Amino acid sequence: MRLRKQVQGYKMKNNFNIENLVRENIKSLKPYSSARDEFKEFTKDMVFLDANENPFENGVNRYPDPQQTTVKKELSKLKEIPATNILLGNGSDEVLDLIFRAFCEPKIDNVITLPPTYGMYKVLATINNVEEREVLLNKNFEPNIDSILEKADANSKILFLCSPNNPTGNSFSQESVETLLNSFNGLVVIDEAYIDFSSQKSWLERLKEFPNLIITQTLSKAYGMAGIRLGICYASEEIITILNKLKPPYNVNELTQQKALKRLLSKNKVQHEISKILEQREKLIEKLKTISFVEEIYPTDSNFVLVKVDNAIDRYNNLLEKGIVIRNRTTQALCENTLRLTVGTKIENIKLIKALKDI
């Protein structure tokens, strides 16, 4: 109730215009037109002599669909989002990089991140020569709304919200996110890499409400396709059109498209695996409570658990010696002496707990 009263004091967005955020050189950019952009019906039985391809068929001698039409069509059905609101990338990292390049003027604009969070935001800001302004999450790992809005200025183009958050595992409250969507004058990118493991609903359901909202997802986590590198961007048709101008013509290869489509058509299998991971997550948490040097187990809405231990460096090395690799997050803001444990199979989790007990 207290937060809702606070929300009323923030300015609501009513005149958002994406053109005000786009870099001037991007506005005038004419995207590269590939052979497959000029003749789109390349699945027809035609003689293709337009793209200087090797004519001998081997399954991958032709260039892939530059717009990944079939994959987007399946995603559109699955997520109930029009294909015109979808952009696919070579992993979510390419999608995030495109957003930087479309909207952030180097040496002038800035972005806001909320540590502890996904490290690629900082890396991409540095690569694109864009100032990164950090606002720490509060002690409950929630966004500090007042501090974020105080840190923002006229050149703050993007606010990154990772929810469920990596490495903490929690989802941000709906009230906090909604307040920021209404109050931040730039784009709000919600990174939902772990949304399939969350009890909260995806912000996709409210995409139409917020013209400044961009949602990124991936096939790397719940769909078990980390090796094919497929990232997904959902946004308004206007934002997707801008990002399409920048993306390389064939950024998602043919093998990735084939594998992604096959996996997307296996909805029941994917959901079964998600259920198993969630089941194992709860069992793992219960077992972690019995480990003497585990001081705190943080709430999680993802496929990993963040725990505070007595000495993260020692415990990390102890587990390495027993053949188990985890992630030491002690160098991250607010994460001193924490370890991040991915939820594995039943057998892997049993091995982890045995190793922890043996230390």
C-alpha positions in Angstrom: 0.0 0.0 0.0 2.9 2.4 0.9 4.5 1.8 -2.5 1.2 2.5 -4.3 0.9 5.8 -2.5 4.4 6.6 -3.6 3.6 5.7 -7.2 0.9 8.4 -7.4 3.6 11.0 -6.9 5.5 10.1 -10.1 4.8 11.7 -13.4 3.0 9.3 -15.8 4.2 9.1 -19.4 1.7 10.4 -22.0 3.7 11.9 -24.8 6.4 9.3 -25.6 7.8 9.6 -29.1 10.4 7.0 -30.0 11.8 9.3 -32.7 13.1 11.6 -30.0 15.4 8.8 -28.8 16.8 7.5 -32.1 20.3 8.6 -33.1 20.3 11.0 -36.0 22.5 8.8 -38.2 20.2 5.9 -37.6 17.2 7.9 -38.7 18.7 8.4 -42.1 20.3 4.9 -42.4 19.2 2.9 -45.4 19.6 -0.8 -44.4 21.5 -3.2 -46.6 19.2 -5.1 -48.9 20.2 -8.7 -49.4 19.2 -11.0 -52.2 16.7 -12.7 -49.9 15.2 -9.3 -48.9 14.5 -8.5 -52.6 13.0 -11.8 -53.4 11.3 -13.1 -50.3 9.6 -16.3 -51.6 12.8 -18.3 -51.5 11.0 -21.5 -50.3 9.4 -21.9 -53.8 10.8 -24.3 -56.3 12.7 -21.7 -58.3 16.1 -21.5 -60.0 18.1 -19.2 -57.6 20.9 -17.3 -59.4 20.6 -14.1 -57.4 22.8 -14.5 -54.3 26.1 -15.9 -55.7 25.6 -19.1 -53.7 27.2 -22.5 -54.4 24.4 -24.3 -56.4 25.2 -27.8 -55.0 22.6 -28.7 -52.4 23.9 -29.8 -49.0 21.3 -28.3 -46.7 23.1 -25.1 -45.9 24.4 -23.9 -49.3 21.7 -21.2 -49.4 21.5 -18.1 -47.3 19.1 -18.3 -44.4 15.8 -16.4 -44.2 17.0 -12.9 -43.0 13.8 -12.3 -41.1 13.5 -15.8 -39.7 9.8 -15.9 -40.8 9.0 -19.5 -39.7 10.5 -19.2 -36.3 8.8 -15.8 -35.7 5.5 -17.3 -36.8 5.8 -20.1 -34.2 6.9 -17.6 -31.5 4.0 -15.4 -32.4 1.5 -18.2 -31.8 3.3 -19.3 -28.6 3.5 -15.9 -27.0 0.4 -14.4 -28.6 2.5 -11.5 -29.9 2.4 -10.3 -33.6 5.5 -11.3 -35.6 5.9 -7.6 -36.4 6.7 -7.0 -32.7 9.6 -9.6 -32.7 13.2 -9.3 -33.6 15.6 -12.3 -33.4 19.3 -12.0 -32.7 22.5 -14.1 -32.4 21.9 -14.5 -28.7 20.4 -11.8 -26.5 23.7 -10.1 -26.4 23.4 -9.1 -30.1 19.9 -7.8 -29.4 21.2 -5.7 -26.5 24.0 -4.4 -28.6 21.6 -3.3 -31.4 19.6 -1.4 -28.8 22.7 0.5 -27.7 23.7 1.3 -31.3 20.2 2.5 -32.3 19.5 4.8 -29.4 22.8 5.8 -27.6 25.0 8.5 -29.0 28.6 7.7 -28.0 30.3 10.1 -25.6 26.9 11.9 -25.1 24.2 9.5 -23.8 24.1 7.3 -20.8 22.3 4.2 -19.6 21.3 3.1 -16.1 22.0 -0.3 -14.6 21.1 -1.8 -11.2 23.9 -3.8 -9.7 24.2 -6.6 -8.9 23.0 -7.5 -12.4 23.9 -9.1 -15.7 27.5 -8.0 -16.5 27.0 -7.6 -20.3 25.2 -4.3 -19.8 28.4 -2.7 -18.6 30.5 -4.4 -21.3 28.2 -3.2 -24.1 28.1 0.3 -22.7 31.9 0.3 -22.7 32.1 -1.1 -26.2 29.7 1.5 -27.5 31.4 4.3 -25.6 28.3 5.1 -23.6 28.4 6.2 -20.0 27.0 3.6 -17.6 25.3 5.0 -14.4 24.9 2.5 -11.6 22.2 2.6 -9.0 22.5 -0.3 -6.5 19.5 -2.4 -5.7 18.2 -2.0 -2.1 18.9 -4.6 0.6 15.9 -6.7 -0.7 17.4 -6.6 -4.2 14.6 -4.3 -5.4 15.1 -1.2 -7.6 15.6 2.0 -5.7 13.1 4.1 -7.6 13.9 7.5 -6.2 17.7 7.1 -6.7 17.1 5.9 -10.3 15.0 8.9 -11.3 17.5 11.2 -9.6 20.4 9.7 -11.5 18.6 10.0 -14.9 18.9 13.1 -17.0 17.9 14.2 -20.5 20.6 11.9 -22.0 19.6 8.8 -20.1 18.4 6.6 -23.0 18.0 3.1 -21.5 17.2 1.6 -18.1 18.1 -2.1 -17.8 15.9 -4.2 -15.5 16.9 -7.9 -15.2 13.9 -9.7 -13.8 14.2 -12.4 -12.6 17.6 -10.9 -11.8 21.0 -12.4 -12.3 22.8 -13.2 -10.0 20.2 -12.6 -7.2 17.4 -14.8 -8.6 14.5 -12.6 -7.5 11.8 -10.9 -9.7 11.2 -7.2 -9.2 7.8 -6.2 -7.8 5.2 -5.3 -10.4 4.6 -1.9 -8.7 8.3 -0.9 -9.0 8.6 -1.9 -12.6 5.3 -0.1 -13.6 6.4 3.0 -11.8 9.7 3.1 -13.7 7.9 2.4 -17.0 5.7 5.4 -16.4 8.4 7.7 -15.0 11.6 7.0 -16.8 11.9 9.2 -20.0 13.9 6.7 -22.0 13.6 3.0 -22.9 13.1 0.4 -20.3 14.6 -2.9 -21.2 13.3 -5.8 -19.1 15.6 -8.8 -19.5 13.4 -11.9 -19.0 16.0 -14.6 -19.7 14.7 -16.6 -16.7 11.0 -15.7 -16.9 10.0 -19.3 -17.6 11.0 -20.3 -14.1 9.2 -17.4 -12.5 5.9 -17.3 -10.6 5.3 -13.9 -12.0 3.8 -13.3 -15.4 5.9 -11.9 -18.3 5.6 -8.3 -19.1 4.7 -9.4 -22.6 1.1 -9.3 -21.5 1.4 -5.6 -21.1 3.6 -4.7 -24.0 0.9 -2.6 -25.7 0.5 -0.4 -22.7 4.0 1.0 -22.7 5.6 2.4 -25.9 9.0 2.6 -24.2 9.0 -1.1 -23.2 11.5 -3.6 -24.7 11.5 -7.2 -23.5 14.3 -9.6 -24.2 14.1 -13.3 -23.8 16.2 -16.3 -24.9 16.1 -19.9 -25.8 19.3 -20.5 -23.8 17.7 -21.2 -20.4 14.3 -22.9 -20.1 14.5 -24.2 -23.7 17.9 -25.7 -23.3 19.3 -24.2 -26.5 22.3 -22.2 -25.2 24.5 -23.7 -27.9 22.5 -22.3 -30.8 22.6 -18.7 -29.7 19.1 -17.3 -30.3 17.9 -14.2 -28.5 14.5 -12.6 -28.8 13.4 -9.0 -28.6 9.8 -8.0 -28.2 8.8 -4.3 -28.6 6.5 -1.9 -30.5 6.5 -2.3 -34.3 8.2 1.1 -34.4 11.1 0.0 -32.3 11.5 -3.3 -34.1 11.6 -1.5 -37.5 14.4 0.7 -36.2 16.4 -2.3 -34.9 15.9 -4.2 -38.2 17.7 -1.4 -40.0 20.8 -2.1 -38.0 20.9 -5.9 -37.8 23.2 -7.8 -40.1 21.2 -9.3 -43.0 21.8 -13.0 -42.0 22.4 -12.7 -38.3 20.6 -15.9 -37.4 22.0 -18.9 -39.3 20.1 -21.7 -40.9 21.0 -24.4 -38.4 20.0 -22.2 -35.5 16.6 -21.5 -37.2 16.0 -25.2 -37.8 16.9 -26.2 -34.2 14.9 -23.4 -32.7 11.8 -24.3 -34.7 12.0 -27.9 -33.7 12.4 -27.0 -30.0 9.5 -24.5 -30.1 7.3 -27.2 -31.6 8.1 -29.4 -28.6 6.2 -27.3 -26.0 5.2 -30.3 -23.9 8.7 -31.6 -23.6 10.0 -28.1 -22.7 7.3 -27.6 -20.1 8.1 -31.0 -18.6 11.8 -30.1 -18.2 10.9 -26.7 -16.6 8.7 -28.6 -14.1 11.5 -30.9 -13.3 13.9 -28.0 -12.8 11.4 -26.3 -10.5 10.9 -29.5 -8.5 14.7 -30.0 -8.1 15.1 -26.3 -7.2 12.8 -26.7 -4.1 14.6 -30.0 -3.1 18.0 -28.3 -3.5 16.9 -25.4 -1.3 15.7 -27.7 1.4 19.0 -29.6 1.4 21.0 -26.4 1.5 19.3 -25.5 4.7 21.2 -28.4 6.3 24.7 -27.2 5.3 26.4 -25.6 8.3 28.4 -22.9 6.5 25.4 -21.7 4.4 24.4 -18.5 6.2 21.5 -17.4 3.9 19.5 -18.7 1.0 18.1 -15.9 -1.1 14.6 -16.1 -2.6 14.8 -17.3 -6.2 12.5 -17.1 -9.2 15.0 -18.6 -11.6 16.9 -21.8 -12.3 19.6 -21.0 -9.8 20.0 -20.3 -6.2 22.2 -17.6 -4.6 23.5 -18.5 -1.2 25.7 -16.6 1.3 28.4 -18.7 2.9 31.2 -18.1 5.5 34.0 -17.8 2.9 33.0 -17.9 -0.8 36.5 -18.2 -2.1 37.4 -21.2 0.1 34.1 -23.0 -0.6 34.4 -22.4 -4.4 37.8 -24.0 -4.3 36.6 -26.8 -2.1 33.9 -27.7 -4.7 36.4 -27.4 -7.6 38.5 -30.0 -5.9 35.5 -32.3 -5.8 34.8 -31.8 -9.5 31.9 -29.4 -9.2 32.0 -26.0 -10.9 29.8 -23.2 -9.5 29.9 -19.4 -9.7 31.6 -17.3 -7.1 29.7 -13.9 -7.0 31.5 -12.4 -4.1 33.0 -9.6 -6.2 29.6 -8.3 -7.2 27.9 -5.4 -5.4 25.9 -6.5 -2.4 27.0 -10.1 -2.9 29.9 -10.6 -0.6 30.6 -14.2 0.2 27.9 -15.5 -2.1 27.9 -18.5 -4.5 25.5 -19.0 -7.4 24.3 -22.6 -7.8 22.6 -23.6 -11.0 19.9 -26.2 -10.5 21.1 -29.4 -12.2 19.6 -32.8 -12.7 18.6 -34.9 -9.7 21.9 -36.8 -9.8 23.9 -33.6 -10.2 22.2 -32.0 -7.2 22.8 -35.0 -5.1 26.5 -34.8 -5.9 26.5 -31.1 -5.0 24.9 -31.6 -1.6 27.2 -34.6 -0.8 30.2 -32.5 -1.7 29.0 -29.6 0.4 28.4 -32.0 3.4 31.8 -33.5 2.9 33.6 -30.2 3.0 
